[in-house]
Amino acid sequence: MLIKSFFYGHIPSFIGKTIFVFCLALLALPCKLNASENNQVTFSADNPPYLENFVLEKSNQWVILSLTVSSPFDKKIKSLILNGVPQKITLTIDTNEKKNYLFLVNIDRKIFSNSITQSILYDNLKKLFVVNFDGKRPAFKTSSYKKALLAVSTFHNIHLLPLKKSLIHHDYQSRVKAEIIKKQMPFHLEYLFFFLASRDRKTQTYIIEIPQQFLPDKNEQAGY
């Protein structure tokens, strides 16, 4: 009877104290976060895509632009890529001439429109990523997803404004945005693998003012 009384009277309190001490010990443990190679904390949430690394230049006949689409693919689109489903990044450009009329009303006149698409495909048999550049450059092949991602998301020598259509002391601006056009799995397998479904992603529209020093003077225009 004494033994039975001891168990019923002390074991619950003993177990409760043990659990309480165990919980305190867990709280005292340091919290660990996964960090990338550049010591930035990596969270589970995907970042929205955006444009960066703008470089504006002037060639013989064009004002040209280079840029990078950052965070183009989320985890679900990356899963589609690794399953052999090609994905595309499309950059659209609209360049207008800004004109001010009476009552300070702005009326833009479209000068030039452009659209550039770059795609990425993973060959499961060869274990290679293939990046295509809209037929303007040879395809880039690599076994590294990181290198393939950089290649497909970097755009070089984008035509913004034809100099022969521009005039000095006129104001021109380009609107640039990128859209990640998600391709689905063949035979509508995305309904079976519903966890791979994802919405199309796109960046905000970026407005780029064309500097006056990029525009041709009268002597340069006479040479066209």
GURO-102879 format. One record per residue (C-alpha): x, y, z; residue in three letters; residue number from 1. Coordinates in pm, whole numbers, plus 50000, padded with zeros to 5 digits. Example, Ala and Ser with C-alpha at 12.3 -4.5 7.8 and 13.67 -1.06 7.14 Angstrom:
bafi x=51230&y=49550&z=50780&torlo=ala&lolo=1
bafi x=51367&y=49894&z=50714&torlo=ser&lolo=2
***
This chain:
bafi x=50000&y=50000&z=50000&torlo=met&lolo=1
bafi x=50285&y=50237&z=50081&torlo=leu&lolo=2
bafi x=50446&y=50168&z=49745&torlo=ile&lolo=3
bafi x=50116&y=50221&z=49561&torlo=lys&lolo=4
bafi x=50054&y=50543&z=49749&torlo=ser&lolo=5
bafi x=50404&y=50669&z=49666&torlo=phe&lolo=6
bafi x=50358&y=50607&z=49289&torlo=phe&lolo=7
bafi x=50017&y=50774&z=49271&torlo=tyr&lolo=8
bafi x=50130&y=51067&z=49482&torlo=gly&lolo=9
bafi x=50473&y=51143&z=49328&torlo=his&lolo=10
bafi x=50499&y=51011&z=48971&torlo=ile&lolo=11
bafi x=50266&y=51271&z=48810&torlo=pro&lolo=12
bafi x=50454&y=51559&z=48968&torlo=ser&lolo=13
bafi x=50788&y=51400&z=48878&torlo=phe&lolo=14
bafi x=50686&y=51355&z=48511&torlo=ile&lolo=15
bafi x=50553&y=51710&z=48496&torlo=gly&lolo=16
bafi x=50876&y=51852&z=48632&torlo=lys&lolo=17
bafi x=51079&y=51640&z=48390&torlo=thr&lolo=18
bafi x=50878&y=51766&z=48091&torlo=ile&lolo=19
bafi x=50910&y=52126&z=48213&torlo=phe&lolo=20
bafi x=51290&y=52095&z=48246&torlo=val&lolo=21
bafi x=51311&y=51932&z=47899&torlo=phe&lolo=22
bafi x=51116&y=52220&z=47744&torlo=cys&lolo=23
bafi x=51346&y=52475&z=47907&torlo=leu&lolo=24
bafi x=51646&y=52288&z=47768&torlo=ala&lolo=25
bafi x=51500&y=52303&z=47415&torlo=leu&lolo=26
bafi x=51443&y=52677&z=47444&torlo=leu&lolo=27
bafi x=51800&y=52724&z=47557&torlo=ala&lolo=28
bafi x=51939&y=52557&z=47244&torlo=leu&lolo=29
bafi x=52070&y=52797&z=46976&torlo=pro&lolo=30
bafi x=51842&y=52853&z=46674&torlo=cys&lolo=31
bafi x=52007&y=52744&z=46348&torlo=lys&lolo=32
bafi x=51925&y=52899&z=46009&torlo=leu&lolo=33
bafi x=52039&y=52770&z=45674&torlo=asn&lolo=34
bafi x=52280&y=53020&z=45518&torlo=ala&lolo=35
bafi x=52401&y=53037&z=45161&torlo=ser&lolo=36
bafi x=52763&y=53067&z=45050&torlo=glu&lolo=37
bafi x=52755&y=53447&z=45066&torlo=asn&lolo=38
bafi x=52644&y=53433&z=45430&torlo=asn&lolo=39
bafi x=52292&y=53553&z=45353&torlo=gln&lolo=40
bafi x=52011&y=53375&z=45535&torlo=val&lolo=41
bafi x=51799&y=53163&z=45303&torlo=thr&lolo=42
bafi x=51429&y=53150&z=45389&torlo=phe&lolo=43
bafi x=51174&y=52907&z=45258&torlo=ser&lolo=44
bafi x=50965&y=53177&z=45087&torlo=ala&lolo=45
bafi x=51044&y=53259&z=44722&torlo=asp&lolo=46
bafi x=51131&y=53615&z=44628&torlo=asn&lolo=47
bafi x=50932&y=53785&z=44351&torlo=pro&lolo=48
bafi x=51128&y=53849&z=44029&torlo=pro&lolo=49
bafi x=51279&y=54190&z=43965&torlo=tyr&lolo=50
bafi x=51520&y=54361&z=43724&torlo=leu&lolo=51
bafi x=51870&y=54475&z=43818&torlo=glu&lolo=52
bafi x=52222&y=54542&z=43682&torlo=asn&lolo=53
bafi x=52106&y=54796&z=43422&torlo=phe&lolo=54
bafi x=52376&y=54904&z=43176&torlo=val&lolo=55
bafi x=52279&y=55163&z=42913&torlo=leu&lolo=56
bafi x=52505&y=55211&z=42609&torlo=glu&lolo=57
bafi x=52509&y=55371&z=42266&torlo=lys&lolo=58
bafi x=52608&y=55187&z=41950&torlo=ser&lolo=59
bafi x=52633&y=55319&z=41596&torlo=asn&lolo=60
bafi x=52260&y=55298&z=41530&torlo=gln&lolo=61
bafi x=52093&y=55210&z=41861&torlo=trp&lolo=62
bafi x=52064&y=55291&z=42228&torlo=val&lolo=63
bafi x=52107&y=54949&z=42385&torlo=ile&lolo=64
bafi x=52050&y=54802&z=42730&torlo=leu&lolo=65
bafi x=52178&y=54504&z=42929&torlo=ser&lolo=66
bafi x=52014&y=54376&z=43248&torlo=leu&lolo=67
bafi x=51950&y=54074&z=43468&torlo=thr&lolo=68
bafi x=51621&y=53921&z=43579&torlo=val&lolo=69
bafi x=51672&y=53830&z=43943&torlo=ser&lolo=70
bafi x=51478&y=53542&z=44107&torlo=ser&lolo=71
bafi x=51296&y=53445&z=43787&torlo=pro&lolo=72
bafi x=51200&y=53092&z=43898&torlo=phe&lolo=73
bafi x=51039&y=52987&z=44221&torlo=asp&lolo=74
bafi x=51078&y=52639&z=44367&torlo=lys&lolo=75
bafi x=50779&y=52499&z=44178&torlo=lys&lolo=76
bafi x=50903&y=52622&z=43839&torlo=ile&lolo=77
bafi x=51249&y=52487&z=43920&torlo=lys&lolo=78
bafi x=51086&y=52149&z=43985&torlo=ser&lolo=79
bafi x=50924&y=52168&z=43641&torlo=leu&lolo=80
bafi x=51263&y=52245&z=43484&torlo=ile&lolo=81
bafi x=51430&y=51952&z=43658&torlo=leu&lolo=82
bafi x=51148&y=51730&z=43530&torlo=asn&lolo=83
bafi x=51239&y=51823&z=43174&torlo=gly&lolo=84
bafi x=50974&y=52092&z=43114&torlo=val&lolo=85
bafi x=51128&y=52394&z=42931&torlo=pro&lolo=86
bafi x=51063&y=52738&z=43074&torlo=gln&lolo=87
bafi x=51087&y=53084&z=42917&torlo=lys&lolo=88
bafi x=51172&y=53438&z=43024&torlo=ile&lolo=89
bafi x=51032&y=53707&z=42796&torlo=thr&lolo=90
bafi x=51147&y=54067&z=42810&torlo=leu&lolo=91
bafi x=50920&y=54332&z=42655&torlo=thr&lolo=92
bafi x=51028&y=54686&z=42568&torlo=ile&lolo=93
bafi x=50820&y=54985&z=42462&torlo=asp&lolo=94
bafi x=50998&y=55312&z=42384&torlo=thr&lolo=95
bafi x=50796&y=55632&z=42356&torlo=asn&lolo=96
bafi x=50862&y=55995&z=42281&torlo=glu&lolo=97
bafi x=50722&y=56220&z=42552&torlo=lys&lolo=98
bafi x=50535&y=56525&z=42429&torlo=lys&lolo=99
bafi x=50376&y=56804&z=42632&torlo=asn&lolo=100
bafi x=50074&y=56980&z=42490&torlo=tyr&lolo=101
bafi x=49836&y=57242&z=42621&torlo=leu&lolo=102
bafi x=49712&y=57212&z=42977&torlo=phe&lolo=103
bafi x=50026&y=57006&z=43058&torlo=leu&lolo=104
bafi x=49874&y=56695&z=42903&torlo=val&lolo=105
bafi x=50136&y=56430&z=42822&torlo=asn&lolo=106
bafi x=50082&y=56235&z=42503&torlo=ile&lolo=107
bafi x=50339&y=55966&z=42430&torlo=asp&lolo=108
bafi x=50418&y=55861&z=42076&torlo=arg&lolo=109
bafi x=50542&y=55504&z=42039&torlo=lys&lolo=110
bafi x=50880&y=55488&z=41866&torlo=ile&lolo=111
bafi x=50983&y=55126&z=41904&torlo=phe&lolo=112
bafi x=50863&y=54796&z=42051&torlo=ser&lolo=113
bafi x=51069&y=54486&z=42112&torlo=asn&lolo=114
bafi x=51027&y=54143&z=42267&torlo=ser&lolo=115
bafi x=51307&y=53899&z=42352&torlo=ile&lolo=116
bafi x=51259&y=53544&z=42477&torlo=thr&lolo=117
bafi x=51522&y=53319&z=42634&torlo=gln&lolo=118
bafi x=51449&y=52962&z=42739&torlo=ser&lolo=119
bafi x=51598&y=52691&z=42957&torlo=ile&lolo=120
bafi x=51563&y=52313&z=42913&torlo=leu&lolo=121
bafi x=51708&y=52027&z=43118&torlo=tyr&lolo=122
bafi x=51809&y=51713&z=42927&torlo=asp&lolo=123
bafi x=51762&y=51429&z=43176&torlo=asn&lolo=124
bafi x=51955&y=51180&z=42962&torlo=leu&lolo=125
bafi x=52263&y=51396&z=42909&torlo=lys&lolo=126
bafi x=52230&y=51570&z=43247&torlo=lys&lolo=127
bafi x=52274&y=51906&z=43074&torlo=leu&lolo=128
bafi x=52093&y=52238&z=43090&torlo=phe&lolo=129
bafi x=52041&y=52401&z=42750&torlo=val&lolo=130
bafi x=51979&y=52776&z=42728&torlo=val&lolo=131
bafi x=51854&y=52924&z=42401&torlo=asn&lolo=132
bafi x=51882&y=53294&z=42319&torlo=phe&lolo=133
bafi x=51597&y=53358&z=42073&torlo=asp&lolo=134
bafi x=51808&y=53228&z=41783&torlo=gly&lolo=135
bafi x=52049&y=53522&z=41794&torlo=lys&lolo=136
bafi x=52334&y=53336&z=41969&torlo=arg&lolo=137
bafi x=52443&y=52973&z=41988&torlo=pro&lolo=138
bafi x=52279&y=52771&z=42263&torlo=ala&lolo=139
bafi x=52463&y=52757&z=42596&torlo=phe&lolo=140
bafi x=52506&y=52414&z=42757&torlo=lys&lolo=141
bafi x=52620&y=52336&z=43109&torlo=thr&lolo=142
bafi x=52573&y=52077&z=43382&torlo=ser&lolo=143
bafi x=52540&y=52353&z=43645&torlo=ser&lolo=144
bafi x=52193&y=52486&z=43723&torlo=tyr&lolo=145
bafi x=52346&y=52800&z=43873&torlo=lys&lolo=146
bafi x=52532&y=52882&z=43549&torlo=lys&lolo=147
bafi x=52229&y=52801&z=43337&torlo=ala&lolo=148
bafi x=52010&y=53024&z=43555&torlo=leu&lolo=149
bafi x=52253&y=53314&z=43517&torlo=leu&lolo=150
bafi x=52264&y=53265&z=43138&torlo=ala&lolo=151
bafi x=51889&y=53250&z=43085&torlo=val&lolo=152
bafi x=51821&y=53548&z=43312&torlo=ser&lolo=153
bafi x=52085&y=53781&z=43166&torlo=thr&lolo=154
bafi x=51993&y=53989&z=42861&torlo=phe&lolo=155
bafi x=52261&y=54163&z=42654&torlo=his&lolo=156
bafi x=52243&y=54437&z=42389&torlo=asn&lolo=157
bafi x=51869&y=54495&z=42400&torlo=ile&lolo=158
bafi x=51755&y=54749&z=42139&torlo=his&lolo=159
bafi x=51576&y=55039&z=42304&torlo=leu&lolo=160
bafi x=51578&y=55332&z=42061&torlo=leu&lolo=161
bafi x=51680&y=55359&z=41693&torlo=pro&lolo=162
bafi x=51897&y=55670&z=41668&torlo=leu&lolo=163
bafi x=51776&y=55749&z=41317&torlo=lys&lolo=164
bafi x=51426&y=55803&z=41461&torlo=lys&lolo=165
bafi x=51539&y=56020&z=41752&torlo=ser&lolo=166
bafi x=51601&y=56393&z=41775&torlo=leu&lolo=167
bafi x=51819&y=56592&z=42010&torlo=ile&lolo=168
bafi x=51636&y=56785&z=42285&torlo=his&lolo=169
bafi x=51343&y=56544&z=42262&torlo=his&lolo=170
bafi x=51254&y=56328&z=42558&torlo=asp&lolo=171
bafi x=51241&y=55951&z=42524&torlo=tyr&lolo=172
bafi x=51169&y=55680&z=42778&torlo=gln&lolo=173
bafi x=51154&y=55302&z=42766&torlo=ser&lolo=174
bafi x=50925&y=55078&z=42967&torlo=arg&lolo=175
bafi x=51081&y=54740&z=43039&torlo=val&lolo=176
bafi x=50936&y=54435&z=43214&torlo=lys&lolo=177
bafi x=50999&y=54061&z=43226&torlo=ala&lolo=178
bafi x=50750&y=53776&z=43236&torlo=glu&lolo=179
bafi x=50824&y=53417&z=43320&torlo=ile&lolo=180
bafi x=50597&y=53217&z=43091&torlo=ile&lolo=181
bafi x=50540&y=52888&z=43267&torlo=lys&lolo=182
bafi x=50499&y=52582&z=43049&torlo=lys&lolo=183
bafi x=50303&y=52293&z=43191&torlo=gln&lolo=184
bafi x=50397&y=51927&z=43192&torlo=met&lolo=185
bafi x=50302&y=51727&z=42879&torlo=pro&lolo=186
bafi x=49970&y=51542&z=42865&torlo=phe&lolo=187
bafi x=49840&y=51769&z=43144&torlo=his&lolo=188
bafi x=50042&y=51582&z=43403&torlo=leu&lolo=189
bafi x=50036&y=51892&z=43620&torlo=glu&lolo=190
bafi x=49690&y=51778&z=43732&torlo=tyr&lolo=191
bafi x=49846&y=51457&z=43858&torlo=leu&lolo=192
bafi x=50153&y=51630&z=44001&torlo=phe&lolo=193
bafi x=49948&y=51921&z=44132&torlo=phe&lolo=194
bafi x=50227&y=52023&z=44369&torlo=phe&lolo=195
bafi x=50429&y=52135&z=44066&torlo=leu&lolo=196
bafi x=50163&y=52384&z=43953&torlo=ala&lolo=197
bafi x=50260&y=52749&z=43974&torlo=ser&lolo=198
bafi x=50133&y=53087&z=43867&torlo=arg&lolo=199
bafi x=50304&y=53285&z=43597&torlo=asp&lolo=200
bafi x=50555&y=53531&z=43738&torlo=arg&lolo=201
bafi x=50637&y=53880&z=43614&torlo=lys&lolo=202
bafi x=50827&y=54185&z=43726&torlo=thr&lolo=203
bafi x=50704&y=54536&z=43768&torlo=gln&lolo=204
bafi x=50740&y=54777&z=43476&torlo=thr&lolo=205
bafi x=51064&y=54976&z=43491&torlo=tyr&lolo=206
bafi x=51082&y=55320&z=43327&torlo=ile&lolo=207
bafi x=51419&y=55418&z=43179&torlo=ile&lolo=208
bafi x=51479&y=55777&z=43071&torlo=glu&lolo=209
bafi x=51708&y=55800&z=42767&torlo=ile&lolo=210
bafi x=51989&y=56052&z=42845&torlo=pro&lolo=211
bafi x=52022&y=56346&z=42608&torlo=gln&lolo=212
bafi x=52392&y=56274&z=42552&torlo=gln&lolo=213
bafi x=52289&y=55947&z=42385&torlo=phe&lolo=214
bafi x=52085&y=56126&z=42120&torlo=leu&lolo=215
bafi x=52249&y=56223&z=41789&torlo=pro&lolo=216
bafi x=52312&y=56585&z=41697&torlo=asp&lolo=217
bafi x=52245&y=56727&z=41352&torlo=lys&lolo=218
bafi x=52583&y=56619&z=41215&torlo=asn&lolo=219
bafi x=52531&y=56260&z=41330&torlo=glu&lolo=220
bafi x=52178&y=56251&z=41191&torlo=gln&lolo=221
bafi x=52306&y=56369&z=40852&torlo=ala&lolo=222
bafi x=52528&y=56061&z=40837&torlo=gly&lolo=223
bafi x=52234&y=55816&z=40843&torlo=tyr&lolo=224
***
